[in-house]
Amino acid sequence: MGFLYRKLIRQLLFRFNPELMHDLAIKSAKAAQKLPPAGMAARLLTKAKDLPLTVAGIKFRNPIGLAAGFDKNCEAARFLSQLGFGFLELGTVTFRPQPGNPKPRVFRLREQGAIINRMGFNNAGAWEAARSLERLLPLPIPVGISIGKNADCSIEDAPKNYLEALRVMYPYGDYFAVNISSPNTLQLRSLHGGDKLRRLVEPMLDHAAGQKQRRPFFVKIAPDLEERDLEAATSLAAELGFGLIATNTTVSRQAVPARWQSYEGGLSGRPLREISNAMLARTAELSGGRIPIMGSGGVMDGETALEKLRLGADLVQVYSGLIYGGPFLVKEILDYLARHNWQPRRH
Ligand SMILES: Cc1cc2nc3c(=O)[nH]c(=O)nc-3n(C[C@H](O)[C@H](O)[C@H](O)COP(=O)(O)O)c2cc1C
């Protein structure tokens, strides 16, 4: 099936504008989730051996998840939950709706198996995402919700803005991802600094502590971090008890031909793999098993997924791999992990 996608369907889809194709995919998934036979067919076609594990107190049926940014408005989660994933990370959701950056803002680098995007957190806002999830939950797999900052909110006011979004979304997530690493929101990445990160995350953790169910948090970090910021983030994570997602997209263009230098935005897919893996390995080394870690960046097949798990990721996320490999990629990865006798790490 994956072969069919790569040889035929992808050729067709790649003739059209990437964002248009993405919107079409979300619309189709929304339509399909209203038709029980479509969901049943998807489940049958993507069925793989369960590879159960528990991370941050959450039970997963396998370690492969959908990365944030695919279902920004949390509207296609039911259909997406039937494609074999162990979990979905929905969003990034901001408190208020916002249009994002001017189009075009997504570019395919076909020969590199990569994407450059500068979407800028286009989304319908937290209340709309909550309304969607109200209709779609419960789902058969855990759901993480990624929270980001509104573009018109200053960095000083970021903690309040994130907290407002969290308050709305809290009833709907099994975990929360604090996105401070998109390169497409001005100064967002400055939130990595030790003290700023503490001021951002502490109120969110306090909110969670005051609720009936205390949900776990992950901070999603950039692959372009300075060592001292990574050290600060890792030790804060161990102190306050949150996990890390390594990594978001890169602003580096080192691994792609010169003609892509002038395209602003975050690079994902195959050329991100090495940079992201270096950051993942260093995060795992610094944390010494004290915090849960998710790996994201350049997972295109079973081998690149297993590589991240071996480098220290407890869970792995995919985005660009799905665009290039198609909806059967998750099953292909899970079959590969089963064949290689992958076993979850014990914490
Ligand atoms: C079009 C596009 C939109 C994205 N939007 C988000 C987002 O809203 N929030 C986020 O945390 N990451 C976002 N990402 C980053 C992905 O979640 C992922 O971390 C990154 O693409 C690296 O993984 P990959 O190489 O498997 O694509 C986006 C990526 C792409 C390609």
The ligand as an ORCA input file, in Angstrom:
! r2SCAN-3c Opt
* xyz 0 1
  C       3.516     22.386      7.670
  C       4.023     22.177      9.064
  C       3.368     22.762     10.147
  C       3.827     22.579     11.445
  N       3.157     23.149     12.489
  C       3.579     22.916     13.760
  C       2.852     23.415     14.859
  O       1.815     24.065     14.721
  N       3.322     23.155     16.102
  C       4.460     22.412     16.328
  O       4.833     22.195     17.488
  N       5.148     21.906     15.296
  C       4.734     22.132     14.028
  N       5.429     21.594     12.987
  C       6.659     20.810     13.273
  C       6.362     19.315     13.389
  O       5.493     19.034     14.450
  C       7.651     18.512     13.576
  O       8.176     18.761     14.859
  C       8.716     18.868     12.543
  O       8.147     18.982     11.271
  C       9.833     17.816     12.496
  O       9.320     16.550     12.218
  P       9.307     15.907     10.737
  O      10.715     15.978     10.220
  O       8.783     14.518     10.978
  O       8.381     16.732      9.928
  C       4.987     21.767     11.675
  C       5.633     21.163     10.594
  C       5.170     21.349      9.302
  C       5.891     20.675      8.160
*
